[in-house]
Amino acid sequence: MTWMKTIATEVWGLFVDDGHFAVSIVLWLAVTGGLLPRLGIDSSWLGIILFAGLGLILLESAIRRASK
């Protein structure tokens, strides 16, 4: 059974190098796609908010990676 866990971990590692980065992006996409339109935010701002959030996530990840 441990060999299955090893294989799953290796496959996950092929596609996801930084789990925190990947989860942050998925959560931000869920927020901007699902929550923000329901709050009544003008749709012309959604793209800007999406871009800014993804940029901040990338910046945070780069800073965290550089400090290792």
Residue pairs with C-beta under 8 A, 6 or more apart in sequence:
16 22
18 61
18 65
20 61
20 64
21 57
21 61
24 57
24 60
24 61
25 54
25 57
28 50
28 53
28 54
28 57
29 50
31 53
32 46
32 49
32 50
32 53
36 46
36 49
37 43
37 46
41 49
